[in-house]
Every structure is written in structure tokens, then in C-alpha cells.
């Protein structure tokens, strides 16, 4: 397809310029004062689709708008649903950014800006690939539907009811998401498994107010000390989670999966240097990749109690709280975890302390079949663009929409990440390698061709 590739190469600079336009919009969904920016970003994406002649609409929700678009119909061709999001994370801590988070800056091959890789840059690749087909061939080889939301970074509260209501509108043969990463630089990957999540806040209350620790210490139960004990009781010294029946539904890694992970060129020393630690730990009997990708975990996400200002203040705090989460593997049910967690914690609660356990949200994990024709098409498309076959990997993070697509639309999702795991998503100095941006556009363009082949006469 030399004409298609030539068009993409000739327009590469324009694509980067257009991406920078979108990145300049501070569409932070977690901060209410950016509501106008959210609307502006949605309108910008909407205009992109309309410029291609797509039937596109901005759909109002009780929160941030959805952008939905459909390409001109192609009879007999498969239908692909592309999902992405135009909202971004807050930029704090701002003083750690080398350049302004909303003024895209090129340094070497990387473009730095909030949203560059998560997910504006990766989502945009699938719009530009459609443009190339329309400009060169005059038509797409598949039917494309796009669902781009503005609340992914705040749990997508209005997306899931929309999907349930509009199953017919969103009907497709397969879904595509690019909101993840390659295995390593120059080592493309397809993510076939995601962990789920169960997220909580534990609030403990003791005396009616902070007390003098010298006067009352030893006679009044300290909520902060109890909190530390409860958090420590969640995981034993072997890295095993202690909530009753937690592992009952865990699907173990197969021998083939463990061999496949072991065959990947993973440099543990480089991994430790990248994140700035002198050692790694986790569940006994598993490698670092297995722990990150395919085993359940427990992490404390935040702790709050007592005096935390400058200097010393000897108080016995009245309250203590922790936010913590479990990453779940396929078949684990967040509701079952919650049902077992509450009594487990309460039985360890000493006199003088009351407890409130808040269940924020949960989502199950998912594994996508490796032997589907859609997966084979993705492998072929990525190899055509990147020059090498992708490896298969799992991802430790959660993308709840994948489970929703399976449950509501009865389709699997191709998770095709063009980013890298050092792109600083959610952190200062977020970046996206522009070589991978352009390879991602080409891989997307080739994917439409490979998927179309599934319905072509042989």
C-alpha cells in the first residue's frame, strides 16, 4: 500500500501539529474549573470526525460529553469500535515539570505534554489512519465507530449507562483501544490480559477529639496504631493476601504463559533503576513480571492521621484513615472480595474504635483469546508497521471498559499500545515518542486492511 504510506509520511508534520493543538487544551476532568476546557476538547475531536465526512455527534451526559462518530457504511465489511478518551489527569506537582504541561514541547523524539500518551496521542492515531484511507482510497475497508469519552480519569461514571442503553448503536465485531504501552522500546506488544480492581477507604474513629498523648496515651486506643495493624494484616510475609477466600477464584498462570513471560527480554536491574529502587519484592514463588501482570496484589494508596505539620506535636489522634486497593485477576469478583473484607477487618477491631469501610469501585480482570482471527489481524498489522512481530503481554492496570464491552456488546477488545512504560502517564513530564506515534498511525491503517480481509472472498 505505497500510496497510503506515502500520504502518512507526507503529512507527518501536520499530524504532530494537530496533536499539539489538542494537547494545549487543559481538559482535566477531575477539576471542576476546567469544564469549559472539557467542552472545548470534545468539540475539537468532534470537528476532526466531521472533517472526514463521518456522521458525528456530541452527546450530553450528566457529566462530561461523549463524542460518537460513524464512518460511511461499507456493505459486507466488519465493524470496529474504537474507544479512547480526551480527558486528562491533573498536573500536580507542577514544579516537577521541565516545560509547561499544556504547551507541547519536542525534546529529541519525544513530545512532552499532559495527555500526550494517556490518551490523546494514542487515540488520535486511529483518527489519522482513517483520514489516510479516505484521502487515498476514497473509502475505508471496514466500518468504523468511535466512542471517545471525557471521564475516563474520573471512573467513567456516565459511560457505562450509555453503553447499556445504546447496545444496538454500538454493535460491532471487535473493539480497539490504544491506551497502554509496548513491552519495551522497539518491542511492540499486544496486551491480552488486564487485572481488575477493588478500591476502598477505611476510616477509624476513637476519641471525640485529638488528645494529649502524654496524658491519655496507654489508656485510650490510638486509631493510627490500629490502622497500621489492620493494614499490615492484609498481607503476610510471603506476599499472600489474608482476606478469607481471596484466592478461591484465582485462575493460575499456565505453564505456557510462564514460559512466554520468562522468554521476554526483561532486565530486572534496568527496571529497578528506572523506578529508583534497590530491590523488588512481592508474592513468593513468582517473578516480577508475573507479579505485575497476572497475580492479585494489595497496595496502600494513602494514609492520613494525626499531626503532619512542621516540627513535633504530641497528640493521640482522634481519627485515622487509609485508602487501599486490590488488583484482581480474571474470575475474581470484586463484590465477593468486599463481602469478605468487612468482617475480616471488624473482627480485629479493638474496643474504643469504630470503623467505616467505604467501597469506592470495583471491576473484574479480563483475558482476551490469543487464537482469534482479530488477534491474528492485529499481529499482522503491527508487524507491517513496526517491522517485527509483537509479543503478548498482560497489564497490571485496569481498563474496566474492556469488561463492559464483553458483557454488554459481546465482543473482545484488541489492546494495542503505542506508548512506553516510561511515558510518565499520570506523572510530571508525560511524553509520547513521535516515532511510535507515526508507527501507531500506520499500524492502525494496516489493521483496517487486515480486518477487512476476514470478510473478503478467498
C-alpha positions in Angstrom: 0.0 0.0 0.0 2.6 2.5 -1.1 0.1 5.3 -1.7 -1.3 5.1 1.9 2.2 5.0 3.4 3.3 7.9 1.2 0.4 10.0 2.4 1.1 9.3 6.1 4.8 10.2 5.6 4.0 13.4 3.7 1.5 14.5 6.4 3.5 13.5 9.5 4.4 17.1 10.5 0.8 18.2 10.2 -0.4 15.3 12.3 2.0 16.3 15.1 0.9 19.9 14.8 -2.8 18.9 15.1 -2.0 16.7 18.1 -0.3 19.6 19.7 -3.5 21.7 19.2 -5.4 19.1 21.2 -2.7 18.8 23.9 -2.9 22.5 24.5 -6.5 22.1 25.8 -6.3 21.5 29.6 -9.2 19.1 29.7 -8.7 17.9 33.3 -11.8 16.0 34.3 -11.1 15.9 38.0 -11.2 19.7 38.4 -14.5 21.5 38.0 -12.9 24.8 36.8 -11.9 23.0 33.6 -15.4 22.2 32.5 -15.1 24.7 29.6 -11.9 23.1 28.5 -13.6 19.7 28.6 -16.2 21.1 26.2 -13.5 22.6 24.0 -11.7 19.3 23.8 -14.9 17.4 22.9 -15.7 20.0 20.2 -12.2 19.7 18.8 -12.5 15.9 18.5 -16.0 16.2 17.0 -14.6 18.6 14.3 -12.0 16.1 13.4 -14.6 13.4 12.6 -16.9 15.9 10.8 -13.9 17.0 8.6 -13.7 13.3 7.4 -17.3 13.2 6.5 -18.3 11.0 9.4 -21.7 11.1 11.0 -20.6 12.5 14.3 -22.3 13.9 17.4 -21.5 15.3 20.8 -23.7 13.5 23.4 -24.5 15.3 26.6 -24.4 13.4 29.9 -24.9 14.4 33.5 -21.2 14.9 33.5 -18.8 15.4 30.6 -19.9 14.8 27.0 -19.2 11.8 24.8 -18.2 12.1 21.2 -19.6 9.4 18.9 -18.8 9.0 15.2 -19.5 6.6 12.4 -17.7 6.3 9.1 -19.7 6.0 5.8 -21.1 2.4 5.6 -19.2 -0.3 3.8 -21.5 -3.2 3.0 -20.3 -6.7 4.0 -17.3 -5.3 5.9 -16.6 -5.9 9.6 -17.5 -3.2 12.1 -14.8 -2.0 14.5 -15.5 0.1 17.6 -12.6 2.4 18.6 -12.6 3.7 22.2 -10.5 6.5 23.7 -10.7 9.5 25.9 -9.9 13.1 25.6 -9.8 14.0 29.3 -6.5 14.1 31.2 -5.1 13.8 34.7 -4.3 16.9 36.9 -0.7 18.1 36.5 0.4 18.2 40.2 3.2 18.6 41.2 3.6 21.4 38.7 7.1 22.4 39.8 8.4 19.0 38.7 7.5 19.7 35.0 10.5 20.7 32.9 8.2 22.6 30.5 4.6 23.7 30.8 2.3 20.6 30.8 -0.1 22.3 28.3 2.5 23.7 25.9 3.6 20.6 24.0 7.4 20.6 23.7 9.5 18.5 21.5 12.8 17.2 23.0 14.5 14.7 20.8 12.0 12.2 19.5 9.6 12.8 22.4 6.7 15.3 22.6 6.1 16.3 26.3 2.6 17.4 27.5 -0.2 16.2 29.7 -2.2 13.7 27.7 0.5 13.0 25.2 0.3 9.3 25.7 -2.7 9.0 28.0 -4.7 9.1 25.9 -4.9 11.9 23.3 -1.9 10.9 21.3 -2.7 7.2 21.1 -6.4 7.8 20.5 -5.5 10.3 17.7 -3.6 7.6 15.7 -6.9 5.9 14.9 -8.4 9.1 13.5 -5.5 9.9 11.3 -5.4 6.3 9.9 -9.0 6.7 8.8 -8.1 10.0 7.2 -5.4 8.4 5.1 -7.7 5.7 3.8 -10.3 8.3 2.8 -7.8 10.6 1.1 -6.0 7.8 -0.9 -8.7 5.2 -1.5 -11.8 7.3 -1.2 -13.3 4.8 1.3 -12.5 2.7 4.3 -12.2 -1.1 4.0 -14.2 -1.5 7.3 -17.0 0.2 9.2 -15.6 2.3 11.9 -17.4 3.6 15.0 -15.7 5.8 17.6 -16.6 6.3 21.2 -14.4 9.0 22.8 -15.3 10.0 26.4 -14.3 12.8 28.8 -14.5 11.0 32.1 -12.0 8.1 31.9 -9.8 9.7 34.5 -12.7 10.0 37.0 -14.1 6.4 36.6 -16.3 6.9 33.6 -19.5 7.2 35.6 -21.7 8.3 32.7 -20.1 6.0 30.0 -21.3 2.6 31.3 -25.0 3.5 31.5 -24.7 4.9 27.9 -23.3 1.7 26.6 -26.0 -0.3 28.3 -28.7 1.9 26.7 -27.1 2.0 23.3 -26.0 -1.5 22.7 -27.6 -1.6 19.2 -25.9 1.7 18.3 -22.5 0.4 19.4 -22.9 -3.1 17.9 -19.6 -4.3 16.4 -17.4 -7.3 15.6 -14.4 -6.2 17.7 -13.3 -3.2 19.8 -9.9 -1.5 19.6 -8.2 0.5 22.4 -4.8 2.2 22.4 -4.3 3.4 26.0 -1.4 1.2 27.0 2.3 0.5 26.1 4.7 -1.6 24.2 6.8 -4.1 26.1 10.0 -2.1 25.6 11.4 0.5 23.1 11.2 -1.0 19.7 9.4 -4.1 21.1 5.7 -3.8 20.2 3.2 -5.7 22.2 -0.4 -6.7 22.3 -2.0 -6.8 25.8 -4.2 -9.8 26.2 -4.9 -9.7 29.9 -5.8 -6.9 32.4 -6.1 -7.1 36.1 -9.2 -5.8 37.8 -9.5 -3.6 40.9 -11.3 -3.3 44.2 -10.7 0.1 45.8 -11.6 1.1 49.4 -11.2 3.7 52.1 -11.0 2.5 55.8 -12.0 5.2 58.4 -11.3 4.6 62.1 -12.6 6.9 64.9 -11.5 6.8 68.5 -11.9 9.7 71.0 -14.1 12.7 70.1 -11.0 14.9 69.5 -7.3 14.7 69.4 -5.8 14.1 72.9 -2.5 14.8 74.6 -0.5 11.6 74.1 1.3 12.0 77.4 -1.9 12.4 79.5 -4.1 9.9 77.7 -1.6 7.5 75.9 -1.8 4.0 77.2 -5.4 4.4 78.4 -7.1 5.3 75.1 -6.9 3.2 72.0 -4.9 5.0 69.3 -6.7 4.9 65.9 -3.5 5.4 64.0 -1.8 2.4 65.6 -4.9 0.3 65.0 -4.9 1.4 61.4 -1.3 0.3 61.0 -2.1 -3.1 62.4 -5.1 -3.6 60.1 -3.2 -2.6 57.0 -0.3 -4.9 58.0 -2.8 -7.8 58.5 -3.9 -7.6 54.9 -0.7 -9.3 53.5 1.6 -11.8 55.2 5.4 -12.0 54.9 5.2 -14.2 51.8 3.2 -11.6 50.0 -0.1 -13.5 50.3 -3.3 -11.6 50.9 -5.0 -12.7 54.1 -8.7 -11.8 53.4 -10.6 -15.1 53.7 -11.4 -16.9 50.4 -9.4 -14.3 48.5 -7.7 -16.8 46.2 -10.6 -19.2 45.7 -11.4 -17.9 42.2 -7.9 -17.0 41.0 -7.0 -18.6 37.7 -3.4 -19.8 37.9 -0.9 -19.0 35.2 -0.5 -21.8 32.7 2.9 -23.4 32.1 2.9 -21.9 28.6 2.2 -18.4 29.9 5.0 -18.7 32.5 7.4 -19.8 29.7 6.3 -17.0 27.5 6.8 -14.4 30.2 10.2 -15.9 31.0 11.3 -15.7 27.3 10.7 -11.9 27.2 13.8 -9.8 27.4 13.1 -8.3 30.8 16.0 -6.6 32.5 15.2 -6.5 36.2 18.2 -4.4 37.1 17.1 -1.8 34.5 13.6 -1.9 35.8 14.8 -1.1 39.3 17.0 1.8 38.0 14.0 3.1 36.1 11.8 3.4 39.2 14.6 4.2 41.6 14.6 1.3 44.0 17.4 -1.0 45.2 15.3 -4.2 45.2 11.9 -5.8 44.4 9.5 -7.9 46.4 6.1 -9.5 46.2 4.3 -12.8 46.4 6.8 -15.6 46.9 7.3 -18.0 44.1 6.6 -15.6 41.2 8.7 -13.4 39.0 8.5 -9.6 38.8 6.5 -9.8 35.5 4.2 -12.4 36.9 3.5 -10.3 40.0 2.9 -7.2 38.0 0.7 -8.7 35.3 -1.0 -11.8 36.4 -1.2 -12.2 40.2 -3.5 -10.4 42.6 -1.9 -7.7 44.8 -2.7 -5.3 47.7 -1.4 -1.8 47.9 -2.0 1.1 50.4 -2.6 4.2 48.3 -2.8 6.8 51.0 -2.6 7.2 54.8 -3.9 10.1 56.9 -3.9 10.6 60.7 -2.7 13.0 63.4 -0.3 15.9 63.2 1.6 16.2 60.0 2.8 19.8 60.1 6.3 21.1 60.8 8.0 20.1 64.0 6.6 18.0 66.8 3.2 17.9 68.3 2.4 15.1 70.8 -1.2 14.1 70.0 -3.2 10.9 70.2 -5.2 11.3 67.0 -9.0 11.0 67.1 -9.2 9.6 63.5 -7.1 7.6 61.1 -7.9 6.6 57.5 -6.3 4.7 54.7 -7.1 4.3 51.0 -6.1 0.9 49.7 -6.8 -1.3 46.7 -6.6 -4.9 45.5 -5.6 -5.6 41.9 -7.6 -8.7 40.8 -7.0 -11.3 38.2 -9.7 -12.9 35.9 -12.5 -14.7 37.7 -12.1 -12.8 40.9 -15.3 -10.9 41.8 -14.9 -7.5 43.5 -18.3 -8.0 45.3 -17.1 -11.2 46.9 -13.9 -9.5 48.0 -15.9 -6.7 49.6 -18.2 -9.2 51.4 -15.2 -11.0 52.9 -13.1 -7.9 53.7 -15.5 -6.1 56.0 -15.9 -8.9 58.6 -12.2 -9.7 58.4 -11.3 -6.2 59.5 -14.0 -5.9 62.1 -13.0 -9.0 64.0 -9.6 -7.4 64.7 -11.1 -4.1 65.8 -10.3 -3.3 69.5 -12.6 -1.6 72.0 -12.8 2.1 71.7 -12.6 2.2 67.9 -15.4 2.4 65.4 -14.9 1.6 61.7 -16.4 2.6 58.4 -15.3 0.8 55.2 -16.1 2.7 52.0 -16.3 0.6 48.8 -15.4 3.1 46.0 -15.5 0.9 43.0 -14.5 -2.4 41.5 -14.0 -4.1 38.2 -13.1 -7.7 37.3 -10.0 -8.7 35.3 -10.1 -10.0 31.8 -8.2 -12.2 29.4 -8.6 -12.0 25.6 -8.2 -15.1 23.5 -4.9 -15.3 21.6 -6.3 -17.6 18.9 -9.0 -15.3 17.4 -8.8 -14.1 13.8 -9.0 -10.5 15.1 -5.8 -11.1 17.1 -4.1 -12.5 14.1 -5.1 -9.4 12.1 -3.6 -7.2 14.8 -0.3 -9.2 14.8 0.0 -8.8 11.0 -0.8 -5.1 11.1 1.8 -4.3 13.8 4.4 -6.4 12.1 3.9 -4.5 8.9 4.3 -1.1 10.7 7.0 -1.8 13.3 9.0 -4.3 11.3 8.7 -7.1 13.9 6.0 -9.2 15.4 4.5 -8.0 18.7 4.9 -10.0 21.9 1.9 -10.9 24.0 1.8 -9.4 27.5 -0.5 -8.7 30.3 -1.0 -5.4 32.0 -1.2 -4.8 35.8 -3.5 -1.8 35.5 -7.3 -1.9 34.9 -9.4 -0.8 32.0 -12.9 -1.5 33.1 -14.4 -0.6 29.7 -12.9 -3.9 28.3 -15.1 -5.9 30.6 -18.1 -3.7 29.8 -17.6 -4.3 26.1 -17.5 -8.0 26.7 -20.6 -8.0 28.9 -22.8 -5.5 27.0 -21.6 -5.8 23.4 -20.4 -9.4 23.5 -17.1 -8.5 21.8 -13.4 -8.8 22.7 -11.1 -5.9 22.6 -7.7 -5.5 20.9 -5.4 -3.6 23.3 -2.8 -2.1 21.1 -0.5 0.2 22.9 1.9 2.5 21.1 3.4 4.1 24.2 6.2 3.1 26.5 6.1 2.3 30.2 8.4 5.3 31.0 6.0 7.8 29.3 5.1 9.2 32.8 1.3 8.8 32.4 -0.3 10.5 35.5 3.1 11.9 36.4 5.1 15.1 35.6 6.8 15.3 32.2 4.4 12.9 30.4 5.6 12.2 26.9 5.0 10.3 23.7 7.7 9.2 21.3 6.7 10.7 17.9 8.3 7.8 16.0 5.9 5.5 17.8 3.1 7.9 17.2 3.6 7.6 13.5 4.2 3.9 13.6 0.9 3.7 15.5 -0.9 5.5 12.8 0.5 3.1 10.2 -0.3 0.1 12.3 -3.9 1.4 12.7 -4.2 1.9 8.9 -2.9 -1.6 8.2 -5.3 -3.0 10.9 -8.3 -1.8 8.9 -6.9 -3.6 5.9 -6.1 -6.8 7.8 -9.6 -6.9 9.5 -11.3 -6.4 6.1 -9.5 -9.5 4.8 -11.5 -11.6 7.3 -14.7 -10.9 5.2 -13.1 -10.9 1.7 -13.7 -13.9 -0.5 -10.8 -16.3 -0.5 
